[in-house]
Amino acid sequence: MTLLAELSLTAGRVTKKLDRGLAVHGVSFNEFLILHFLAQSNIGTKSRIELAESLGITASGIT
């Protein structure tokens, strides 16, 4: 298996574990990342698209 494929599979497994752990709080890992990023930044300076690009997700994933 190539390194890129292994990294992708590992990232998927880690995300699933984090999703399960955060589910007891009613949020997914992506939602947690969004909330964390907003808490650490000046909300007024980022558009929804800029926020999505910073987190590596689609703009629709922000809403």
C-alpha positions in Angstrom: 0.0 0.0 0.0 1.3 3.4 -0.8 2.1 6.0 1.9 -0.6 8.3 0.7 -3.3 5.5 0.9 -2.1 4.6 4.4 -2.2 8.2 5.6 -5.7 8.5 4.2 -6.9 5.4 5.9 -5.3 6.4 9.2 -6.9 9.8 9.0 -10.3 8.2 8.4 -9.9 5.9 11.4 -8.8 8.8 13.7 -11.7 10.9 12.6 -14.2 8.1 13.3 -12.7 7.6 16.8 -12.9 11.3 17.5 -16.5 11.5 16.1 -17.5 8.7 18.5 -15.9 10.3 21.4 -17.5 13.7 20.7 -20.9 12.2 20.0 -21.7 12.2 23.7 -21.5 16.0 23.5 -23.7 16.2 20.4 -21.0 17.3 18.0 -18.9 15.7 15.3 -15.1 16.2 14.9 -15.6 18.6 12.0 -18.1 20.6 14.1 -15.6 20.7 17.0 -12.9 21.9 14.7 -15.1 24.7 13.4 -16.0 25.8 17.0 -12.4 25.6 18.1 -11.2 27.6 15.1 -13.9 30.3 15.8 -13.0 30.4 19.5 -9.3 31.0 18.6 -9.9 33.7 15.9 -11.6 37.0 15.4 -14.9 35.9 14.0 -15.5 39.1 12.1 -12.4 38.7 9.9 -13.3 35.3 8.2 -16.0 34.6 5.7 -17.7 31.2 5.6 -15.6 30.3 2.6 -12.3 31.4 4.2 -13.2 29.4 7.3 -13.9 26.3 5.2 -10.7 26.7 3.3 -8.7 27.1 6.5 -10.2 23.8 7.8 -10.0 21.9 4.5 -13.7 21.3 4.2 -16.4 22.6 1.8 -18.2 25.9 2.5 -21.5 23.9 2.8 -19.9 22.0 5.6 -19.7 25.2 7.7 -23.5 25.7 7.6 
